[in-house]
Amino acid sequence: MMVNTEQITHAVHEVRASVSDVARRCGRSPEEITLIAVSKLHPVEALLAAMGAGQRHFGENYIQEALGKQQELEKSGDHDLRWHFTGRLQSNKAKYIPGNFCLVHAIDSIKLARAVHSRAEHQAEATGSAFCQDVLIEVNLAREEQKAGIDESALPQLAETMEALPAIHLCGLMVLPPFSLSVEKRRPFFARLRELRDGLQQRLGRKLPTLSMGMTDDYIQAIEEGATLVRVGTRIFGPRPAKQ
Ligand SMILES: *Cc1c(COP(=O)(O)O)cnc(C)c1O
């Protein structure tokens, strides 16, 4: 697929500007919100185009593809990139997370939390450092069967279990509202995620600063409801090529 560098550069600037505008309009500081360019299935050239516009946070959903891109981009110099794992993580792939991704967005079971924790402990031992992997819990608010994410009734127990795992650090929550709903009807899901976060903060007695919510169609509504990470793909890179 041809990469239109100019178009991607332009889109990054536009999305950044709109994120800032929306933040200010609802009395928030634009610095509270980080734009993640979700680059899954797009070629390295597309990421380079976004980097040219100052983009540093990228989201990827497939481990092998992400590691390949990381290697290629490292070859082209030290760009200080921040990689987010935004996809569904299988426990047996947890070993690829520590050291390669700053944040895992979609922990949704105790099994997966333990798998990431165990690999983070390995990483700490291997590097002789106090390594800790940042993670989010994905909540399946609409109880969609085909979707990942934990049921909100099981959220407190998962969060408390994770608190006892020293090599992972729970930073907040993530949601993907039902795509079938109109954008305005997705807003209550963002508001609900924030409420759940507030409740969990009380329960754990500490801050959970991160709310990962909002994509191409609904990042404005998500910011209005408190998003701190917005995950935007199509609006920046155009339509995604099909998965091979
Ligand atoms: C692909 C993806 C995105 C980006 O979606 P767009 O609609 O293209 O902006 C955001 N979040 C997650 C979890 C994704 O898988």
The ligand as an SDF file (V2000), in Angstrom:
LIG
                    3D

 15 15  0  0  0  0  0  0  0  0999 V2000
   -7.5450   -0.4360   16.0810 C   0  0  0  0  0  0  0  0  0  0  0  0
   -7.7930    0.1140   17.4170 C   0  0  0  0  0  0  0  0  0  0  0  0
   -7.9290    1.4900   17.6210 C   0  0  0  0  0  0  0  0  0  0  0  0
   -7.9500    2.5130   16.4950 C   0  0  0  0  0  0  0  0  0  0  0  0
   -9.2070    2.5180   15.8930 O   0  0  0  0  0  0  0  0  0  0  0  0
   -9.6110    3.6560   14.8140 P   0  0  0  0  0  0  0  0  0  0  0  0
  -11.0910    3.5620   14.7640 O   0  0  0  0  0  0  0  0  0  0  0  0
   -8.9430    3.2670   13.5410 O   0  0  0  0  0  0  0  0  0  0  0  0
   -9.1490    4.9420   15.3480 O   0  0  0  0  0  0  0  0  0  0  0  0
   -8.0830    1.9270   18.9180 C   0  0  0  0  0  0  0  0  0  0  0  0
   -8.1100    1.0810   19.9670 N   0  0  0  0  0  0  0  0  0  0  0  0
   -7.9720   -0.2500   19.8130 C   0  0  0  0  0  0  0  0  0  0  0  0
   -7.9950   -1.1270   20.9970 C   0  0  0  0  0  0  0  0  0  0  0  0
   -7.8330   -0.7730   18.5390 C   0  0  0  0  0  0  0  0  0  0  0  0
   -7.7290   -2.1010   18.4000 O   0  0  0  0  0  0  0  0  0  0  0  0
  1  2  1  0
  2  3  1  0
  2 14  2  0
  3  4  1  0
  3 10  2  0
  4  5  1  0
  5  6  1  0
  6  7  2  0
  6  8  1  0
  6  9  1  0
 10 11  1  0
 11 12  2  0
 12 13  1  0
 12 14  1  0
 14 15  1  0
M  END
$$$$
